[in-house]
Amino acid sequence: MKDLDNYYKDALSLLKNLIETPSFSGEEQETASFIEQWFLKKNISFSRSKNNLYAFNTHYNPHKPSLLLNSHHDTVKPNKAYSLDPFKAIEKNGKLYGLGSNDAGGCLVSLLATFAHFYNREDLSHNLIVVASAEEENSGPNGLNSVLSSLPPIDIAIVGEPTLMQLAIAEKGLVVFDGKITGTPSHAAHPNDNQAIYKTAKVLEWFEGYRFEKISAFLGPVKMTVTQIQAGSQHNVIPASVEIVVDVRVNDCYTNQEISDILKRKAPCELEARSLRLGASAVRPDHPIVKAGIALGRTTYGSPTLSDQAVLSGASMKMGPGDSSRSHTADEFIYTSEIKEGIALYIALLEKFLTEK
């Protein structure tokens, strides 16, 4: 492909700068500035909202449908098992190491290169919009969700997350519940037949054994997991309550509200959802963009992990270079060849979807 080597070299250079610039969720000011400089060097008009940057193709037409390209430039904090400097872009043996290299820097720079490729094209069936978003890792209030009101309705979106460039055409949603098991507080030396900690055992057994009826063809069953438990303050006091946290990964057969209603009705403890806004996402298997990907040899699957898809109301899919299994691991890396392949496949996909009749 003409210019692919230049796109790749430019993307790799930007990714190295992003890796070497700490950008924890809510603290992405400096990486946002690097991306600003990238837009300026490419002579691409853009806007910035807090630490989110977005741009429209040159020949934007309000009468056309819109395709969104999105990935994020924030990262989690590095875990303690790193043997390499997480903020140093180290390239060796075909790999680029560094925090955010795989999740989701490789996706972001590949999508930016793809946007640049199509930026001045006049023959596109859709408007093309790119958003480099903040606060994805913590589902924060100043991420992609805060920019959507400045964008036109999104008809289809590609969210850049590491999928080995396969098509994640469905993604589970998330509801986190705070739960409470109540009992009678007392001195540990006295009898107590309403002991909150002892009652918790049966509650945990219920959560472990409960199964939601509806199973999705792409996402499988709803997965519910108790992930935190806390009680007591000192050895001789029986606490009044035990607090738990329940993580529920929701398939596309249920809305988050339905999950909340079911659990509040059936669970043997008090439950309160923190938020219901991170719903399951999907695109039809027969959507033209999915067909275009399959024609390029891509496979489809359902993803159990959450992304910025959760804040989009229209059709969307995840696709990007890198491997989800490397995300949030020590000595995170992406193969440099994956970035080059990612740019080539993104461009080939959009050529099919945006220009073929």
Beta strands, then each sheet from edge to edge (+ up, - down):
strand 1: 47-49
strand 2: 52-56
strand 3: 66-72
strand 4: 90-92
strand 5: 95-97
strand 6: 127-133
strand 7: 156-159
strand 8: 167-171
strand 9: 173-182
strand 10: 186-187
strand 11: 223-230
strand 12: 237-238
strand 13: 241-250
strand 14: 270-273
strand 15: 281-282
strand 16: 300-303
strand 17: 315-318
strand 18: 333-335
sheet 1: 1+ 2- 6+ 3+ 7+ 17+
sheet 2: 4+ 5- 18+
sheet 3: 15+ 8- 16-
sheet 4: 11+ 13- 9+ 14-
sheet 5: 10+ 12-
end
